Amino acid sequence: MFILLIFLASLGVLLLAYAFVKQYSSKNVRADYDKLFSSLDGSVREAENIMGELDDFSNSIKKDFEDKFQEMVQLYNLLEEKKQEIISLEYKKADYEKAEPVILPEEVILPGNKIVKGNKYKRPVSEKIVKIRSMHAEGYTVSKIARALNIGQGEVKLTLDLNRERTGA
Protein backbone atom coordinates (compact mmCIF):
# COMPACT_ATOMS: atom_id res chain seq x y z
CA MET A 1 0.00 0.00 0.00
CA PHE A 2 2.80 2.29 0.73
CA ILE A 3 3.98 1.90 -2.83
CA LEU A 4 0.54 2.79 -4.05
CA LEU A 5 0.54 5.90 -1.93
CA ILE A 6 3.96 6.95 -3.29
CA PHE A 7 2.78 6.19 -6.77
CA LEU A 8 -0.36 8.32 -6.34
CA ALA A 9 1.64 11.14 -4.75
CA SER A 10 4.13 11.16 -7.60
CA LEU A 11 1.25 11.02 -10.09
CA GLY A 12 -0.34 14.03 -8.42
CA VAL A 13 2.93 15.95 -8.51
CA LEU A 14 3.32 15.12 -12.18
CA LEU A 15 -0.24 16.24 -12.94
CA LEU A 16 0.35 19.47 -11.05
CA ALA A 17 3.61 20.03 -12.96
CA TYR A 18 1.87 19.27 -16.26
CA ALA A 19 -0.97 21.71 -15.54
CA PHE A 20 1.51 24.41 -14.52
CA VAL A 21 3.64 23.90 -17.63
CA LYS A 22 0.57 23.86 -19.86
CA GLN A 23 -0.80 27.08 -18.36
CA TYR A 24 2.58 28.82 -18.45
CA SER A 25 3.31 27.72 -22.03
CA SER A 26 -0.10 28.87 -23.34
CA LYS A 27 0.50 32.31 -21.79
CA ASN A 28 3.93 32.45 -23.42
CA VAL A 29 2.57 31.33 -26.77
CA ARG A 30 -0.13 34.00 -26.61
CA ALA A 31 2.44 36.61 -25.60
CA ASP A 32 4.79 35.47 -28.36
CA TYR A 33 1.90 35.59 -30.84
CA ASP A 34 0.99 39.12 -29.75
CA LYS A 35 4.61 40.25 -30.06
CA LEU A 36 4.92 38.66 -33.48
CA PHE A 37 1.63 40.17 -34.69
CA SER A 38 2.65 43.61 -33.38
CA SER A 39 6.04 43.32 -35.05
CA LEU A 40 4.44 42.26 -38.37
CA ASP A 41 1.91 45.09 -38.16
CA GLY A 42 4.74 47.60 -37.67
CA SER A 43 6.67 46.11 -40.59
CA VAL A 44 3.60 46.32 -42.85
CA ARG A 45 3.08 50.00 -41.95
CA GLU A 46 6.75 50.71 -42.61
CA ALA A 47 6.54 48.91 -45.97
CA GLU A 48 3.44 50.94 -46.89
CA ASN A 49 5.28 54.18 -46.05
CA ILE A 50 8.25 53.13 -48.18
CA MET A 51 5.93 52.22 -51.06
CA GLY A 52 4.27 55.65 -50.81
CA GLU A 53 7.67 57.35 -50.94
CA LEU A 54 8.68 55.20 -53.94
CA ASP A 55 5.43 56.12 -55.68
CA ASP A 56 6.08 59.84 -55.10
CA PHE A 57 9.66 59.45 -56.33
CA SER A 58 8.61 57.53 -59.46
CA ASN A 59 5.96 60.17 -60.23
CA SER A 60 8.55 62.94 -59.99
CA ILE A 61 10.91 61.01 -62.29
CA LYS A 62 8.06 60.44 -64.75
CA LYS A 63 7.21 64.16 -64.76
CA ASP A 64 10.87 65.11 -65.28
CA PHE A 65 11.09 62.60 -68.13
CA GLU A 66 7.93 63.98 -69.79
CA ASP A 67 9.25 67.55 -69.44
CA LYS A 68 12.60 66.59 -70.99
CA PHE A 69 10.81 64.72 -73.77
CA GLN A 70 8.69 67.79 -74.60
CA GLU A 71 11.81 69.94 -74.61
CA MET A 72 13.53 67.46 -76.93
CA VAL A 73 10.54 67.47 -79.31
CA GLN A 74 10.60 71.28 -79.40
CA LEU A 75 14.33 71.29 -80.13
CA TYR A 76 13.84 68.69 -82.86
CA ASN A 77 11.10 70.79 -84.46
CA LEU A 78 13.33 73.86 -84.26
CA LEU A 79 16.14 71.92 -85.95
CA GLU A 80 13.75 70.82 -88.70
CA GLU A 81 12.67 74.44 -89.26
CA LYS A 82 16.30 75.57 -89.47
CA LYS A 83 17.06 72.71 -91.85
CA GLN A 84 14.21 73.85 -94.12
CA GLU A 85 15.49 77.43 -93.97
CA ILE A 86 18.96 76.25 -95.01
CA ILE A 87 17.52 74.19 -97.85
CA SER A 88 15.48 77.21 -98.98
CA LEU A 89 18.59 79.40 -98.90
CA GLU A 90 20.49 76.82 -100.94
CA TYR A 91 17.70 76.83 -103.55
CA LYS A 92 17.77 80.62 -103.66
CA LYS A 93 21.55 80.53 -104.10
CA ALA A 94 21.20 77.98 -106.90
CA ASP A 95 18.51 80.15 -108.54
CA TYR A 96 20.81 83.17 -108.29
CA GLU A 97 23.72 81.27 -109.82
CA LYS A 98 21.64 80.06 -112.78
CA ALA A 99 19.86 83.39 -113.30
CA GLU A 100 19.90 84.84 -116.74
CA PRO A 101 21.74 88.13 -117.28
CA VAL A 102 19.59 91.24 -117.53
CA ILE A 103 20.76 94.49 -119.12
CA LEU A 104 20.28 97.30 -116.64
CA PRO A 105 19.93 100.98 -117.38
CA GLU A 106 23.01 103.14 -117.16
CA GLU A 107 23.01 103.33 -113.41
CA VAL A 108 21.05 101.42 -110.79
CA ILE A 109 21.35 101.73 -107.04
CA LEU A 110 21.02 98.36 -105.37
CA PRO A 111 20.33 97.67 -101.69
CA GLY A 112 23.27 98.70 -99.54
CA ASN A 113 23.84 101.70 -101.83
CA LYS A 114 25.78 99.56 -104.29
CA ILE A 115 25.82 101.24 -107.72
CA VAL A 116 25.79 99.09 -110.83
CA LYS A 117 26.51 100.80 -114.16
CA GLY A 118 25.37 99.64 -117.60
CA ASN A 119 26.61 96.11 -117.26
CA LYS A 120 25.05 92.75 -117.00
CA TYR A 121 23.69 91.82 -113.61
CA LYS A 122 22.27 88.48 -112.61
CA ARG A 123 19.04 88.50 -110.71
CA PRO A 124 17.64 85.36 -109.13
CA VAL A 125 14.66 83.63 -110.62
CA SER A 126 12.28 82.26 -108.02
CA GLU A 127 11.64 78.57 -107.76
CA LYS A 128 7.97 79.18 -108.54
CA ILE A 129 8.81 80.90 -111.83
CA VAL A 130 11.13 78.04 -112.77
CA LYS A 131 8.34 75.53 -112.04
CA ILE A 132 5.79 77.54 -114.04
CA ARG A 133 8.18 77.73 -117.02
CA SER A 134 9.08 74.04 -116.90
CA MET A 135 5.46 72.86 -116.51
CA HIS A 136 4.41 75.09 -119.42
CA ALA A 137 7.24 73.71 -121.51
CA GLU A 138 6.01 70.20 -120.71
CA GLY A 139 2.59 71.10 -122.10
CA TYR A 140 0.56 71.75 -118.96
CA THR A 141 -2.34 74.20 -119.30
CA VAL A 142 -2.55 77.40 -117.28
CA SER A 143 -5.32 75.98 -115.08
CA LYS A 144 -3.40 72.75 -114.38
CA ILE A 145 -0.25 74.71 -113.49
CA ALA A 146 -2.24 76.99 -111.16
CA ARG A 147 -3.90 74.03 -109.45
CA ALA A 148 -0.62 72.10 -109.08
CA LEU A 149 1.25 75.06 -107.59
CA ASN A 150 -1.74 76.31 -105.58
CA ILE A 151 -1.61 79.78 -107.13
CA GLY A 152 -4.03 81.84 -109.22
CA GLN A 153 -4.38 81.46 -112.99
CA GLY A 154 -3.73 85.18 -113.38
CA GLU A 155 -0.33 84.81 -111.75
CA VAL A 156 0.54 81.93 -114.08
CA LYS A 157 -0.58 83.92 -117.15
CA LEU A 158 1.36 87.01 -116.06
CA THR A 159 4.52 84.99 -115.46
CA LEU A 160 4.25 83.30 -118.86
CA ASP A 161 3.50 86.61 -120.62
CA LEU A 162 6.48 88.32 -118.97
CA ASN A 163 8.66 85.38 -119.93
CA ARG A 164 7.45 85.66 -123.57
CA GLU A 165 8.21 89.40 -123.64
CA ARG A 166 11.65 88.87 -122.14
CA THR A 167 12.64 86.04 -124.44
CA GLY A 168 10.75 87.31 -127.47
CA ALA A 169 9.01 83.95 -127.92
Residue pairs with C-beta under 8 A, 6 or more apart in sequence:
91 127
92 124
92 127
95 124
95 125
95 126
95 127
95 130
96 122
96 123
96 124
97 122
98 125
99 122
99 123
99 124
99 125
100 122
100 125
101 120
101 121
101 122
102 120
102 121
102 122
102 123
103 118
103 120
104 116
104 118
104 119
104 120
104 121
105 118
106 117
106 118
107 115
107 116
107 117
107 118
108 115
108 116
108 117
108 121
109 115
110 116
128 149
128 151
128 159
129 159
129 163
131 149
132 145
132 149
132 156
132 159
132 160
133 159
133 160
133 163
135 144
135 145
135 148
135 149
136 145
136 160
140 148
142 153
142 156
142 157
142 160
143 153
145 156
146 152
146 153
146 155
146 156
149 156
163 169
